[in-house]
């Protein structure tokens, strides 16, 4: 069954959907009876290797959480820990139907190796924080360029580099302008946290006389290759600004609610203005999950509650954010089951109580499905998981748990 309710055979040639409809001979045949086929989910904002910090520090205010627990722990993370943390995150994402994710963290050359081995897609940016220090900025750019070269040298179409200035309160104006110039020359996406908290917005107004969105626009940074994460504290004029510049937004409702950063983002206004809105989990330390099914349901419920309107954030709209919206934000030719699209596909098991009955498949996916419903995952035309079995799963769990335990001991 397809999202529109049709029953059909989908034929993949290479890494793209070639035909939908009639049965054909094929080298590999996957029996889809009793299953629903949906586009692979896109996690538009996360910090994958923070899987090692899942449950490490919960139920704390954001700045206290960062300064007293997370940042000190991150200083102890090694490149090998990042590799196994990313392997664990990729395993979780595969088993919950995510075929592409947008990541910002450290040692991303090692993370890239983990993504390549997982079989899914990763848009990977080395986190850039210069703290307004020119010498630090120079060192950060050297590191970022080394990582970009390493990822490009892998020659894997599923793993692509991006640029990751952390936020306007940790990155200087000169570095932000240089990031935009680099993006213009290379075509890389720019991935940045924006307007996550009221304190961030107030601080930007105090220091620059502008909100974070206004500052990025004044610096010439905003554009169609920019993905801004969170965007909780925006005004109407900023929404129009994002729309006019073509910037995308990665909405992370679970993390935002858990860290109590403020009111719901202006989702209805963004969609009305034509802003591309995608969904993200944020990192496993603040969510604490990478499950996009949880994120879809939370998105729908949060915005219905905030608007006091059951028609807000309808299932079809939320499903589109997690699939086509994420693909557009990543500049990826996927997110739909259509001829010519990349074959990033997920089969859901309909023989489960939470998926029965199927009056409306998309409503079931958004409001009822769990990651346990994911049976088979195909990315770039290759089977990554079938029958919920992932190669080397036990080794990944064992190695990641060992690195997490060592991190907690230090």
N, C-alpha and C positions, 0 to 999 in steps of 0.2 A: 504494500500500500504506500502511495506517495502522499505528501502533505495535503494535496488537494482531494484526496480520497480515491484517486484512480488506482487500479491495479495494472502494473506494466512490467516489462522486462527492460532493464537498463544495461546497455552495452557500452563497455569502456574500452577504448583503444589507446594504448600508451598511458598517458596520465590525464586524458580528457574523456568526457562523456560523448560518445559518437552517435548513439541512437537511443531513443526511448520508444518502446512499443513492441515490436515483434521479437520472437525468440530467434537467436542465431547461434551458430557454433562458436565456441570460445575455449581457450586453453584452460581457463580457470572459471568454474561455475560455483556461485554461492546461492544456495537455496533460500529464497526470501519468503517462502510460505509461512504465514503466521507472524510476519514481521512487518515493521514500517520502516521506510527509507527516508531519512532526513539529511539535509546538508550537514557537514561537520560543523560543530560549534567553534566559535572564535572567541578566545579569552583576550580581550584587547588591552588589559593592564594587569601585570602581576610582577612578582619578584620570586621566581620559581625556587631558587635554592633556599629560600627562607622556610621551605618545608622542614629543614632541620631544626627550626625554631618554633614549630607548631606546639602550642600549649606552653611555651617557655615562659611567657609573661602575659597574663590575661587580666582583664577587668581593671585597667589602669587608664588614666587620662593620657591622651596622645603624646604630649610633650614629655611627660614623666616616663611613659612607656619607652619612648625613643631614647631619651638621654640617660636613663638609669639602667635599662635592661638591654634594649636592642642594639644600640650603637656600640656599647662595650663588648657585647657578644660578637658582633660583626667584625670587630678588629681582630678577633681570634680565628676567623674563618680562613682556611688555606685554600689554594686552588683545587686541591684534591677533594676537599670537603664540598666546594661549590659543584664539582663534577657529580659527586654522588647525590647531593641535594637536588640537583637538576634532574638526574636520572629518576629519583623518587617522584619528583613533580611531574615529569613526563609520563611515568607509569600511571599516576593518579589521573592525569588528564586523558590519556588513552582510554582508561577504564570508565571514564565519565563522558566520552564522546567528543572531546575537544581535539580538533585536528590542526589548529594554528593558535599560537599565543604570542603576545607582545610583551617582552621582558626587559627590565632594567635592573642590573645588579653589577657585580664585580667579577673579575676573572672570567669574562664572558667568552674568551677563547676556549676555556675548558667547558663552559656551559654549552658552547656550540657543538663540541664533540658529543656530549650527552644527547643533544637534540638530534643530531645526525643519526646516532645509533637507535634512537627511539622510533624513527620512521615518520614523525609528524613534523610540522612546520614551526619555525621559530623566527621571530623578528627580534634581534638581540642588540641591546645598546649597553655599553659600558657606562655605569653611573658616573656622572661628571659633577664634582663639587669643588669649586675653587675658593670658596669663602672670601671672595673679593681680594685675593692675594695673587698678584701677577706671577710670582715665581711658582706658586702652586698651580695656577692656570696652565702655565707652560708645561709642567710635568704631567698634568691631567690630559692635555692635548696629545702629548707623546704617547701616553698609555692608550688613549682612545684610538689613535692612528695605528698603533701596533695591533690592537684587537681587531680593528676593521680589516687590516691586511691579513691577519690570521684567518678570519672567517671567510674572506674572499678567496684565500688560497685553498680552502677546502673544496671549492668548486661544487658545492651542493646547492641546487636550486631551492631546496626546502629551508635552508638556513641562510638568512640574509642579515647584514649589519644595519643598524640604525644608530642615531645619535641620541644621547641621553642626558641632557642638562637636567639636574634634579628639580630645581624650582627657582623662582626669582629671588627667594630669600637666601639661597645658597650659591648662586651663580652670578657673576658680575655681568654688567651690561655689555662690556667688550667681548666677553666669552659667548654670550647669547647671540650677538651680532655675527661672530665668527662661525658659530654653529649654523646660522641661517645661510651664510655664504657657502659653507661646506655642503650643506644640503642642496643648495641651488646647483652647485657644480656636479654633485654625485648622484642626486636623486634619492638619497637616503631619507627615510622618515625621521622626524624629530619627535621624541617622546618625553613629555615633561609633566610634572605635577602642577596643577593650577587651581587656586581657590578651593583648597580642601577644607580650610578652617576660616572662621571669622577673624581669628588672630592674624592669620597670614594676610588677609585682605586689609585689615586695619594697619598692619605694619607696612605694607606696600604703600598705602596712602600717606602714612607718616613719613616714610623715607624717600618716596619718589613723587608724591602728589598724584599718584595714579593707582588704580587697582592692578592686580597682576595681568589681567587680560589687556587693559589699556596700555600698560607698560610694554608688554610683548608686541602690541601693535605699533606703538611709537618707535620701538627698536627695529621694526620691519621683520619681526620673527614670524608672526602669524601667516599661515598660508595653507594650501591644500595638502602639504606633506606633514603637517603638524597634528599630532594626536595629544590632546590634553586630558590628563587623568583627573577624575573626581568632579571638578567644576560644580561644587555644591553651592558656593556663595556667589552667584552671578545676578546682575541686574538686567533689566530688559534691554538696555542699550548694548550691553556686552554680548547678549545673545545675538542681536542683529549684527554685531561686529564679527563674531565667529562665523555666522552664516555668510556674510559678504566676503570674508577671506577664504572660505572653504575649509576651515579647520574642523577636525573631527573631535568628538568627545567620547571618552571611555568612562561610563558610569559604573561605580563600584558600590552598590547599595548595602551589601552585607558588611563590608569593612567600615563604611561610613557610619552605619548604625551601631556597630559593635564598639567603635572608638568614640561614638557620640560627638561627631564633629559638627553637627548642626542640622538644620532643616533639610528636607529633600531638595535636590536640584530642580530647576524649572524645566522639567522634562517636556511638558505639553508645549511650552513656549519654544523650546528648541526644535521640536518636531514641526511646529507650525511655521517656524522661520526657515526650515529647510536644512538645519544642521544635521550632519550625519552623526547619529548616536549609536554607539556600540556598548557592549557590556563587558565588565572585567570583574575578576574576583578580588584583585589586589593580592598581596602576598599571603602565604599560608600561616604567617605569624599573626596576622590581623584579621583573618577571615573566620575560621582557620582551615578552610577547605578550598579546593580548586574546582569544585563541582559547579558547572554552569547551569545545571538543572535547578539547584538551590538558588542561584543568582537570578534566573528567570522568574521563578515564583516570587522571590522577595521583591524584585522590581515591580511586578504587577501589584502586589499587596501594598507596598509602601506608598505608591503614587495614588492608588485608590483611597487609601487612608488619609493621605495628606490633602487630597482634593475633596474628600468627602463625596466622592462620585464613583460609583461602581463601573462607569463607562471609561474611566481613565485607564491608561496603560492596558488596553485590551490584549488578549492572548496573542492574536496575530501580529500586533505591533511589537510586542516584547520578543516573540520568536524571531521576527525580522531583525531586531537589534542584535540578537545573539548569533545570527547567521549572515545575512546579506549586509547588515550594518557593519559588523566586524570585518567582513571581507572588503568592503569599500574603504574603511579606515586604514586597512593594511595595504590598500592598492593591490588586492589579490583577486584574480578572476575566478572567484568561487562564491559560495554562499547560496547557491540555488541548484536545483536538479533540473538542468536544462542542457540541451545539445551545445557542445563547445566549451562548457564550463569545466574547470579542473575537477577531477574525480576525487573530491574530499567528501566522503559519505559515511553515514552511520546507520546501522540496522538496529532497531529497537524490537525487543521481544514483546509481542502483543499477548502472549499467554502468561500474563502476570496479573494478579488481582488488581494492582493499581492502574493497569491499562485496560481494564474491562469494566463496562462495555466501551466501544469506540463510537460515541455519537459525534464527536468532533476530535480528530486526531491532534490538531495543534493545541486545543484546549487541554487535552490529556498531557501533552508534552510539557506545557508550561505549568499547569496546576497540580498534576498527579504523578508524573514520571519521576523516577529517581535514577541515579547512576547505575543501579543494579539492572535496569532495563536495557542497558547497552549490551548488545550481543557481539556485534562485529563492527570494526572500524577500518575504513579504507582511506588512505591518504596518498595523494599524487598517483592514484591508480594502483597502489600496492596494498595488500592486506596487512594491516598492522596488528590487529587482534581479531580472532574468530572464536566464537564459543566462549568468550571472556577469558581466553588463555593468551598470555603475553610471554614471549620467550625471556628467560633469565629473571623472572619476577622474584623468585625467592632470594637470589643473590643481591638484587637491588635493595630489597627490604632489609636484608641482613647488614649490608655495608652501610647504608644510610643510617640505620639505627645505631651502628657503632660510632659513626662520626658525630651524631647528635649527642650520644652519651658522653663522648670525650669533651664536646663543647660545653656541656652542662657542668662537667667536673672542673674545668679550667677556671 
